Amino acid sequence: MLKNYSSAVEFYLLGFHGSKEQHNILFATFFFLYSVTVMGNMLIIVIVCVDKRLQSPMYFFLGHLSVLEILITSVAVPLMLWGLLLPEMQAISLPACSAQLYLYLSLGTSELVLIGAMAVDRYVAVCNPLRYNIIMNSHTCIWVVIMSWVFGFLFQIWPVYATFQLTFCKSNVLDHFLCDRGQLLKLSCDDSLFTEFILFLMAVFIIVGSLIPTIISYTYIISTILRIPSASGRRKAFSTCASHFTFVVIGYGTCLFLYVKPKQTQAAEYNRVASLMVLVVTPFLNPFIFTLRNDKFIEAFRDVMKRCCHLHKG
């Protein structure tokens, strides 16, 4: 398909292998997961905004995490769903491909920074409860959120720029459902070994760099919880961190699986499965992880629903 181009000006996404019937099943499955993801995370954002009982740092961060989850999944999933309906490969222009990769990586980086900040917030709540409102004041929370967004979008400028400075002359067919960096590097006819190594170091920096405060925070949290004499006190203290800890394990596990590897150009199937975990599974689980066992959120949700019913009847 590349013909006589010196470098690709558009790419074709192979998407998922299989028959038309299999594609229809995948479309129905991913459409359902995407719909629940958007509605579930939107619900969190609305409840956090309208209920005064949830005006605390933890829920402020959770609201922004839900915004990031909606944006991350929306960067690729609608295009992926459209590709499943097409009878042939899906074309995507070079600018659109670079924009998708940049948004995907930037939003993911912002999310990792925010998850690290949420771990520190839980540390202060459990280990310094008397000073919690002083340390985690509104000014600090707003500053942390702004920095996570700004850092994510600034940090990924060079990696995406370096990727698209390469010459893609081997082919213009990406064996993926999105513009994956590993697959792009595979199409390059330049010597990309040094670029891959720098990209690997940057992935290590952002993932491990945001993981370190999380590990330190939970080390202190667990140590503090174990010193609480009553079992009910320990359960209550751990319940404030359980949702975030679960999300940390899933989120960081997936990112380490996908990004922290010396060779970016590994098997396409490996990339596809890992990308689905990041783009579909984790955002889908987020509303359930943070709300199902959260009595305060469930109570706020019920009250908002009652108010909506009264307004509707009125």
N, C-alpha and C positions, 0 to 999 in steps of 0.2 A: 504493500500500500504506500510505501514511502516514496517510490519512484526515484526522481532525480534530486530530491531535496538534500541540501547539505546538512540541515537539521530540521527536525519535525516542527511544523507550525500548528499541528493539531494531533491529538491522540485518539485512539479507539480503545474503549474499555471492554474487555472480554466479559467482565461480570462473573456470573455463576455458570458452571457447566451443567449440562443436563437437558432433559426434554422440556417441551412447552408445558406439559402437565406439572413437572417438578417446579418450573418457574412460577406457575400459578399458585402452587402450594407455598412457595417461599414468599411470594408477593403478599398473600393473605396473612401469613405469619408475621412478616416484618411490618406490614401495615397496622396490624393489631398492636404489636409491641410499640411501634412509633406513636400511635394514637394514645395509648395508655401513658407512655412516657411524657408526652406533651401535656395531656390533661392532668396527670398526677403532679407534675412539677409546677404547672400553672396554679393548681389548687393550693400547693404549699405557699407559693408567692402571694396569692390573694389572702389566704388565712393569716399569714405573718403580717401583712400590711394592715388588715382591718381589725385584728383583735389585739387589744392593749395588753393582755396577759402575755403575749408573745413578743413584746418589745424589749428583748434582751439580746446581748451580743450573740449568743448561740443561734438564736432564730434569725437574727440579722444576717449572719454568715450563711445559714442554711438557705435563706431566700436567694442570696447571690449565687450559691452553689446550684440551686435549681435553675436559675437563669442560664448559668454556664452549661448545665446538662442539656437544656432545651436547644441552645445554640450549637453545641457540639454535635448532637445527633442530627440537627437540621442542616448542617453543612454538607452531609453526605447521603443521609438516608432517603430523602425525596428523590434525588438523582438516581440512587440505587433502585428505588421502586419503579421509577420510569424506565430504567434499563431492563428490568425484568419483564416489562410489557412489550418491549421492542422485539421484532423478529430477528434483528441482526445486531451487530456490535454498535455500541453507543459512542458517538463522536463528542469530543470535548476540546475546545480551543486551548492553545498554549496559555493565554492570559487567564482563562477560567480555571485551568488546571493549577496554575501557580497560586491563584486566589484561594482555591479550595484547600490546597496544601498549607498555605500560610494561616488561614483561619482555623483549620483543624489543629495545627501544632500550637498556635498562639493561645487558643481557648483551652487546650489541654494543659499547657504550661501554667496559665492563670489558675486553673482548677487545682493543680498540684500545690501551688503556693498557698491557695486559700485553705486547702486541707491541712497543710502544715500549721497555718495560723489557727485553725479550729482546734488542733491538738493542744497548742499553747493555751488557748482559751479554756479548754477542759482542765488543763494542769492548774491554772489559776483558780478555777472554780472549786476544785477538789482540795488542792494543797494550800491555797490562800483565800479561803472563803470570805474572811472578814475584810479583806482588801480588794475583793473582786470588782466591786462597783467603782472603786477608785482607779484601779489599773486598767480595766476594760471599760473605760468611759466611751461616750459616743464619738468623741474626737478621735480616739485611738482606733475604734472600729472602722470609722469612715476612712481613715488614713490607710489602714491595713487593706481594705477592699480596693481602694484606688491604686495602691502600689501593686497589688496582685494583678489587676487588669493591665496596668501600664507595663509592668515588668514582662508579662507574658507576650504582649504584642511587640515590645522592643527586642526582647531576647531572640525571637524567631526570625527577625529580618535577615540577618546574615546567613543562617542555614538555608533558608528558602532561596535567597539570592544566589548563593554558591551552587545550589542544586541546578538552578536554571541557567547558570553560566556554562554548564556542560553542553556538549554537542550530542544530540540524540539522532544518530545516523544508522544505528543497527536496525531499528524498526520504529514504528509508532503505535504498536499494539501493547497495551498494558494489561497484564494478566491479573486484573483486580477489578473491583467495582468502584474504586475511587483513585485519585491521583496519589498513589502510594510512593513515598520516596525510595524505598528499596527497589521497586519495579522501575522507577525512572533511572536510577543509577545503573540498573542492569541494561538499559537501552543505550547508555552512553558509550561512545567509542573513544573518549578521552581516558587517560589514566586517572581514575577517581579514587585511588587507594588513600592518598593523603586527605582528600576531602572527606571520605568515609570515616577515617580515623578521628578527624576533628569533630565531625558530627556525632560520633560515638562518645567522645569526651564531653561534649556539650550535653548530650542526653544523660550521661552519668552525673554531671554537675547538677542539672535541674532536678532529677529524680532523687538522687542520694542527698543532695543539698536540702530538699524539702522533707526528706525522710528522717534526717538526723534529728531535727527538733521534735518530730513526732515520736521517735524512739525514746529520746531523753524525757519528753513529757510523760509518756506512758510508763516509763521506768519509775519516775517519781509518783505517778498516780497509783500504780499497783502497790508500791511500797507504803504509801499513805493509807490506802484502803485496808491493807493487811494489818495495820496497827490499830484499826478501829475495833474496839472490844466486842460490840454486839453484832450478831449476824444480820439483823435487820438494817443496821447502820451501814454495814459493808455492801449489802444489796442495793440500798438507796444510793450510795456513793457511786457504785459501779454502773447503776442504771443511767446515770447522767452521761456516761461515756460509751456505753455499749453500742449505740447506733453508729457513732462516729468511728469507733474501733473496727466495727464490721465493715464499714465503707472503706476504711484505710486498707484493710487486708485485701479486699476485692480490687480496689482502685490501683494500689501500688503493685499488687501481684500481676495484674494485667499489663501495666506499663513496663514493669521489669521484663515481662515475657515478650513484649513487643519491641521495645526500644533499646534496652541496654544489652547490646551484642556487638562484637567487633565488626561482623560482616552484615551490612545492610541489605544485601541482595540474596537473601535466603529464599527457600521454597515459597512459591506463590500461595499454596494452600495454607501454609503456616501463617503467612501475613493476613490472609483473608479471615481466618478464624480469630486471630488476635484482634484484628480491626473490628470485627463484629462484637467482640467482648467490650471494647472501648466505646463503640458508637451505638450499640443497641442494648446489650445486656446490662451494663453498669447504669446508664441513665434510666433504664426501665426499673431497676431494683431500687434506685435512690428514694422514691416516695415511700415505698414499703419499709425500707430499712429505718428511715427516720421518723415514721409516723405510727406504724402498727402497734408498737409497745410504748408509745409516748402518750401518757394519760392527759397531760396538759394540752397537747395538740388535738387529741380526739375530743376533749371537752370543748375546746375552741371551735372545732369543726362543727360539732353538734349545735352550738349556740348560733353560729353563722347560718347554718341550714334552717334553724328555727326562725331566725330573723327574715331570711329569704321567703319562707313559707308565709309568715305574717304579712310581709309586703305584698306577696302575690295574692293573698286572700283579700287584703285591703284594697 
